[in-house]
Amino acid sequence: MATNSIKWTDGATSWVGEFQGGGFGSGVSIIFTRLDRPGGGPALHQHPYSETFLVRKGVVRFTVGTQSLDAAAGEIVVVAPDTPHQFTGVSDEVEMIDIHASRRFITQWL
């Protein structure tokens, strides 16, 4: 059995950056999100696949379609394919793992 592995970080206390799985034979891509102040986050966008957010630290306000919800550390938010969404940090520090159900990132900015 062939395996692929990468070394992501050397002892950092938080992860930031992106991983596109296609080059490693994976069907998912990941963004390690860190927001250092309230109000930060991406503009409204959508993907042709689902996106799953694992909130690791802080509080995040999501807009998903026409709904708004706050998610705190330990909560998971799933956005269906082709659904406009965005998020903003509510607390001083936010850390999330954003899992894209795709070998590569495909984003349509709205």
N, CA and C atoms as a LAMMPS dump frame, in Angstrom:
ITEM: TIMESTEP
0
ITEM: NUMBER OF ATOMS
330
ITEM: BOX BOUNDS ff ff ff
-5.0000000000000000e+02 5.0000000000000000e+02
-5.0000000000000000e+02 5.0000000000000000e+02
-5.0000000000000000e+02 5.0000000000000000e+02
ITEM: ATOMS id mol type element x y z
1 1 1 N 0.85 -1.182 0
2 1 2 C 0 0 0
3 1 3 C 0.891 1.239 0
4 2 1 N 0.632 2.142 -0.915
5 2 2 C 1.367 3.396 -0.988
6 2 3 C 0.682 4.438 -0.104
7 3 1 N 1.467 5.23 0.598
8 3 2 C 0.92 6.308 1.422
9 3 3 C 1.652 7.595 1.117
10 4 1 N 0.97 8.686 1.345
11 4 2 C 1.572 10.002 1.203
12 4 3 C 1.456 10.696 2.546
13 5 1 N 2.483 11.391 2.955
14 5 2 C 2.389 12.182 4.179
15 5 3 C 3.192 13.454 3.988
16 6 1 N 2.789 14.463 4.702
17 6 2 C 3.521 15.718 4.701
18 6 3 C 3.717 16.138 6.145
19 7 1 N 4.764 16.873 6.401
20 7 2 C 4.973 17.445 7.723
21 7 3 C 4.399 18.847 7.661
22 8 1 N 3.359 19.085 8.452
23 8 2 C 2.653 20.352 8.337
24 8 3 C 3.339 21.456 9.111
25 9 1 N 3.757 21.197 10.337
26 9 2 C 4.284 22.257 11.18
27 9 3 C 5.331 21.715 12.136
28 10 1 N 6.236 22.555 12.541
29 10 2 C 7.257 22.181 13.512
30 10 3 C 6.93 22.776 14.871
31 11 1 N 5.939 22.224 15.548
32 11 2 C 5.631 22.653 16.904
33 11 3 C 4.916 23.975 17.035
34 12 1 N 4.339 24.488 15.977
35 12 2 C 3.597 25.746 16.072
36 12 3 C 2.376 25.547 16.964
37 13 1 N 1.968 26.594 17.666
38 13 2 C 0.812 26.479 18.552
39 13 3 C -0.502 26.542 17.788
40 14 1 N -0.521 27.087 16.592
41 14 2 C -1.724 27.069 15.763
42 14 3 C -1.319 26.865 14.313
43 15 1 N -2.211 26.249 13.572
44 15 2 C -1.951 25.987 12.164
45 15 3 C -2.624 27.051 11.322
46 16 1 N -1.961 27.478 10.265
47 16 2 C -2.552 28.363 9.276
48 16 3 C -2.077 27.888 7.912
49 17 1 N -2.902 28.109 6.902
50 17 2 C -2.506 27.735 5.552
51 17 3 C -3.509 26.815 4.899
52 18 1 N -3.119 26.274 3.75
53 18 2 C -4.008 25.461 2.935
54 18 3 C -3.325 24.17 2.516
55 19 1 N -4.153 23.152 2.293
56 19 2 C -3.695 21.862 1.796
57 19 3 C -4.676 21.416 0.722
58 20 1 N -4.195 21.244 -0.517
59 20 2 C -5.028 20.719 -1.601
60 20 3 C -4.69 19.233 -1.747
61 21 1 N -5.691 18.395 -1.52
62 21 2 C -5.465 16.968 -1.418
63 21 3 C -5.182 16.225 -2.702
64 22 1 N -5.578 16.774 -3.844
65 22 2 C -5.444 16.066 -5.112
66 22 3 C -4.043 15.57 -5.397
67 23 1 N -3.043 16.348 -5.088
68 23 2 C -1.666 15.957 -5.346
69 23 3 C -1.176 14.838 -4.449
70 24 1 N -1.959 14.512 -3.423
71 24 2 C -1.597 13.462 -2.486
72 24 3 C -2.556 12.276 -2.559
73 25 1 N -3.43 12.278 -3.577
74 25 2 C -4.383 11.193 -3.727
75 25 3 C -5.582 11.296 -2.8
76 26 1 N -5.807 12.478 -2.224
77 26 2 C -6.924 12.681 -1.309
78 26 3 C -8.085 13.376 -2.015
79 27 1 N -9.289 13.068 -1.613
80 27 2 C -10.476 13.693 -2.179
81 27 3 C -10.948 14.902 -1.406
82 28 1 N -10.141 15.382 -0.441
83 28 2 C -10.502 16.58 0.322
84 28 3 C -9.353 17.582 0.3
85 29 1 N -9.716 18.847 0.483
86 29 2 C -8.752 19.93 0.644
87 29 3 C -9.108 20.655 1.939
88 30 1 N -8.108 21.259 2.57
89 30 2 C -8.308 21.816 3.905
90 30 3 C -7.719 23.22 3.986
91 31 1 N -8.439 24.094 4.679
92 31 2 C -7.904 25.408 5.039
93 31 3 C -7.826 25.463 6.564
94 32 1 N -6.677 25.81 7.09
95 32 2 C -6.505 26.034 8.52
96 32 3 C -6.651 27.537 8.732
97 33 1 N -7.782 27.945 9.288
98 33 2 C -8.126 29.359 9.424
99 33 3 C -7.78 29.867 10.812
100 34 1 N -7.161 31.023 10.865
101 34 2 C -6.921 31.726 12.124
102 34 3 C -7.274 33.193 11.914
103 35 1 N -8.16 33.718 12.749
104 35 2 C -8.537 35.13 12.728
105 35 3 C -8.111 35.731 14.058
106 36 1 N -7.359 36.82 14.016
107 36 2 C -6.781 37.402 15.226
108 36 3 C -7.596 38.525 15.84
109 37 1 N -8.699 38.913 15.188
110 37 2 C -9.521 40.001 15.745
111 37 3 C -10.94 39.868 15.211
112 38 1 N -11.905 40.391 15.933
113 38 2 C -13.283 40.329 15.451
114 38 3 C -13.43 41.026 14.096
115 39 1 N -14.325 40.499 13.275
116 39 2 C -14.629 41.124 11.995
117 39 3 C -13.901 40.539 10.81
118 40 1 N -12.848 39.784 11.02
119 40 2 C -12.106 39.206 9.908
120 40 3 C -12.829 38.01 9.319
121 41 1 N -12.581 37.737 8.054
122 41 2 C -13.168 36.582 7.382
123 41 3 C -13.353 36.86 5.904
124 42 1 N -13.689 35.822 5.127
125 42 2 C -13.804 35.988 3.675
126 42 3 C -15.132 36.623 3.258
127 43 1 N -15.153 37.155 2.051
128 43 2 C -16.377 37.704 1.451
129 43 3 C -17.318 36.556 1.076
130 44 1 N -18.541 36.91 0.727
131 44 2 C -19.547 35.927 0.334
132 44 3 C -19.066 35.138 -0.881
133 45 1 N -19.208 33.811 -0.801
134 45 2 C -18.745 32.939 -1.883
135 45 3 C -19.509 31.615 -1.817
136 46 1 N -19.251 30.739 -2.775
137 46 2 C -19.839 29.403 -2.774
138 46 3 C -18.903 28.433 -3.483
139 47 1 N -19.172 27.131 -3.273
140 47 2 C -18.387 26.062 -3.881
141 47 3 C -19.345 25.034 -4.477
142 48 1 N -18.926 24.288 -5.506
143 48 2 C -19.792 23.259 -6.08
144 48 3 C -19.769 21.949 -5.282
145 49 1 N -19.269 21.991 -4.069
146 49 2 C -19.164 20.84 -3.167
147 49 3 C -19.45 21.335 -1.748
148 50 1 N -19.654 20.426 -0.827
149 50 2 C -19.922 20.83 0.558
150 50 3 C -18.63 21.287 1.243
151 51 1 N -18.813 22.108 2.273
152 51 2 C -17.692 22.555 3.099
153 51 3 C -18.091 22.352 4.557
154 52 1 N -17.189 21.761 5.319
155 52 2 C -17.425 21.475 6.727
156 52 3 C -16.435 22.276 7.567
157 53 1 N -16.957 23.03 8.523
158 53 2 C -16.144 23.886 9.388
159 53 3 C -16.097 23.293 10.792
160 54 1 N -14.914 23.056 11.322
161 54 2 C -14.731 22.61 12.693
162 54 3 C -14.165 23.783 13.474
163 55 1 N -14.951 24.355 14.363
164 55 2 C -14.503 25.502 15.15
165 55 3 C -13.679 24.976 16.327
166 56 1 N -12.41 25.328 16.36
167 56 2 C -11.501 24.85 17.409
168 56 3 C -11.349 25.842 18.539
169 57 1 N -11.487 27.141 18.232
170 57 2 C -11.271 28.169 19.25
171 57 3 C -12.087 29.393 18.886
172 58 1 N -12.719 30.017 19.876
173 58 2 C -13.423 31.267 19.655
174 58 3 C -14.856 31.098 19.202
175 59 1 N -15.417 32.224 18.721
176 59 2 C -16.792 32.271 18.229
177 59 3 C -16.787 32.883 16.836
178 60 1 N -17.533 32.249 15.918
179 60 2 C -17.592 32.665 14.52
180 60 3 C -19.05 32.874 14.134
181 61 1 N -19.339 33.948 13.406
182 61 2 C -20.683 34.187 12.882
183 61 3 C -20.701 33.771 11.41
184 62 1 N -21.546 32.799 11.107
185 62 2 C -21.705 32.304 9.751
186 62 3 C -22.963 32.892 9.129
187 63 1 N -22.868 33.243 7.857
188 63 2 C -24.037 33.516 7.04
189 63 3 C -24.069 32.403 6.009
190 64 1 N -25.158 31.633 6.027
191 64 2 C -25.318 30.496 5.122
192 64 3 C -26.655 30.665 4.431
193 65 1 N -26.613 30.962 3.14
194 65 2 C -27.853 31.287 2.434
195 65 3 C -28.421 32.559 3.042
196 66 1 N -29.635 32.496 3.546
197 66 2 C -30.274 33.67 4.162
198 66 3 C -30.251 33.598 5.684
199 67 1 N -29.612 32.566 6.243
200 67 2 C -29.574 32.396 7.692
201 67 3 C -28.239 32.835 8.277
202 68 1 N -28.28 33.267 9.526
203 68 2 C -27.086 33.634 10.26
204 68 3 C -27.049 32.812 11.546
205 69 1 N -25.861 32.328 11.912
206 69 2 C -25.724 31.571 13.147
207 69 3 C -24.336 31.761 13.723
208 70 1 N -24.251 31.701 15.04
209 70 2 C -22.966 31.765 15.724
210 70 3 C -22.557 30.357 16.122
211 71 1 N -21.287 30.029 15.909
212 71 2 C -20.755 28.731 16.3
213 71 3 C -19.532 28.972 17.184
214 72 1 N -19.44 28.208 18.265
215 72 2 C -18.338 28.351 19.223
216 72 3 C -17.445 27.117 19.17
217 73 1 N -16.31 27.208 19.845
218 73 2 C -15.353 26.102 19.896
219 73 3 C -16.072 24.796 20.22
220 74 1 N -15.764 23.753 19.445
221 74 2 C -16.377 22.45 19.625
222 74 3 C -17.562 22.204 18.719
223 75 1 N -18.03 23.231 18.006
224 75 2 C -19.176 23.067 17.117
225 75 3 C -18.713 22.86 15.674
226 76 1 N -19.585 22.22 14.899
227 76 2 C -19.32 21.933 13.488
228 76 3 C -20.452 22.522 12.658
229 77 1 N -20.09 23.196 11.569
230 77 2 C -21.067 23.774 10.648
231 77 3 C -20.813 23.162 9.277
232 78 1 N -21.881 22.689 8.627
233 78 2 C -21.768 22.116 7.287
234 78 3 C -22.568 22.987 6.321
235 79 1 N -21.923 23.375 5.23
236 79 2 C -22.566 24.175 4.188
237 79 3 C -22.732 23.287 2.956
238 80 1 N -23.955 23.201 2.46
239 80 2 C -24.264 22.363 1.295
240 80 3 C -23.629 22.944 0.024
241 81 1 N -23.436 22.11 -0.994
242 81 2 C -22.892 22.597 -2.269
243 81 3 C -23.738 23.735 -2.843
244 82 1 N -23.069 24.639 -3.533
245 82 2 C -23.704 25.756 -4.245
246 82 3 C -24.53 26.657 -3.332
247 83 1 N -24.151 26.76 -2.063
248 83 2 C -24.841 27.62 -1.105
249 83 3 C -23.957 28.813 -0.768
250 84 1 N -24.407 30.043 -1.028
251 84 2 C -23.61 31.221 -0.668
252 84 3 C -23.355 31.238 0.841
253 85 1 N -22.124 31.534 1.225
254 85 2 C -21.772 31.587 2.637
255 85 3 C -20.561 32.484 2.869
256 86 1 N -20.435 32.904 4.119
257 86 2 C -19.269 33.658 4.579
258 86 3 C -19.231 33.528 6.087
259 87 1 N -18.127 33.928 6.684
260 87 2 C -18.031 33.931 8.134
261 87 3 C -17.163 35.085 8.594
262 88 1 N -17.411 35.522 9.82
263 88 2 C -16.608 36.572 10.44
264 88 3 C -16.327 36.183 11.885
265 89 1 N -15.151 36.568 12.349
266 89 2 C -14.807 36.316 13.732
267 89 3 C -15.628 37.204 14.654
268 90 1 N -16.129 36.635 15.745
269 90 2 C -16.851 37.391 16.756
270 90 3 C -15.93 37.628 17.957
271 91 1 N -15.125 36.642 18.291
272 91 2 C -14.213 36.752 19.431
273 91 3 C -12.837 37.236 18.975
274 92 1 N -11.977 37.518 19.944
275 92 2 C -10.635 38.027 19.637
276 92 3 C -9.784 37.041 18.851
277 93 1 N -9.919 35.755 19.136
278 93 2 C -9.135 34.744 18.426
279 93 3 C -10.067 33.635 17.951
280 94 1 N -9.927 33.272 16.69
281 94 2 C -10.712 32.185 16.11
282 94 3 C -9.754 31.235 15.408
283 95 1 N -9.963 29.937 15.615
284 95 2 C -9.25 28.914 14.859
285 95 3 C -10.263 27.899 14.363
286 96 1 N -10.176 27.57 13.072
287 96 2 C -11.071 26.589 12.47
288 96 3 C -10.298 25.703 11.507
289 97 1 N -10.844 24.531 11.272
290 97 2 C -10.392 23.66 10.195
291 97 3 C -11.552 23.603 9.208
292 98 1 N -11.315 24.041 7.983
293 98 2 C -12.344 24.128 6.942
294 98 3 C -12.072 23.021 5.922
295 99 1 N -12.943 22.036 5.87
296 99 2 C -12.736 20.874 5.017
297 99 3 C -13.596 21.002 3.761
298 100 1 N -12.934 21.057 2.619
299 100 2 C -13.603 21.146 1.313
300 100 3 C -13.683 19.737 0.726
301 101 1 N -14.875 19.297 0.358
302 101 2 C -15.072 17.962 -0.196
303 101 3 C -14.675 17.949 -1.673
304 102 1 N -13.404 18.234 -1.921
305 102 2 C -12.895 18.331 -3.284
306 102 3 C -11.377 18.148 -3.28
307 103 1 N -10.858 17.589 -4.336
308 103 2 C -9.407 17.404 -4.472
309 103 3 C -8.666 18.74 -4.598
310 104 1 N -9.412 19.798 -4.991
311 104 2 C -8.814 21.126 -5.144
312 104 3 C -9.87 22.173 -4.787
313 105 1 N -9.414 23.375 -4.479
314 105 2 C -10.341 24.455 -4.14
315 105 3 C -10.991 25 -5.401
316 106 1 N -12.304 25.131 -5.36
317 106 2 C -13.069 25.761 -6.434
318 106 3 C -13.99 26.763 -5.756
319 107 1 N -13.721 28.049 -5.943
320 107 2 C -14.48 29.088 -5.249
321 107 3 C -15.054 30.08 -6.237
322 108 1 N -16.335 30.359 -6.087
323 108 2 C -16.98 31.418 -6.866
324 108 3 C -17.289 32.561 -5.903
325 109 1 N -16.6 33.688 -6.095
326 109 2 C -16.821 34.867 -5.234
327 109 3 C -18.064 35.589 -5.722
328 110 1 N -18.905 35.969 -4.793
329 110 2 C -20.189 36.574 -5.149
330 110 3 C -20.217 38.056 -4.835
